[in-house]
């Protein structure tokens, strides 16, 4: 049996680009979290720069990390 984890999606702005496709993102509720790119975005060579608006997916288990799933 597979457990389904409820994820939340929230908008944010990329504040800093870090090594290994990691980014510091400020969410719409003013929190700063550490994010990485999803595999789909890595495969398609989507470029992310500081100042870009993105959609971040987060799990309820770790509120300090997330995945960038969409670039506006």
Helices and strands as residue ranges (DSSP letters): E 7-18, E 22-27, E 32-37, H 39-43, E 53-59, E 65-71
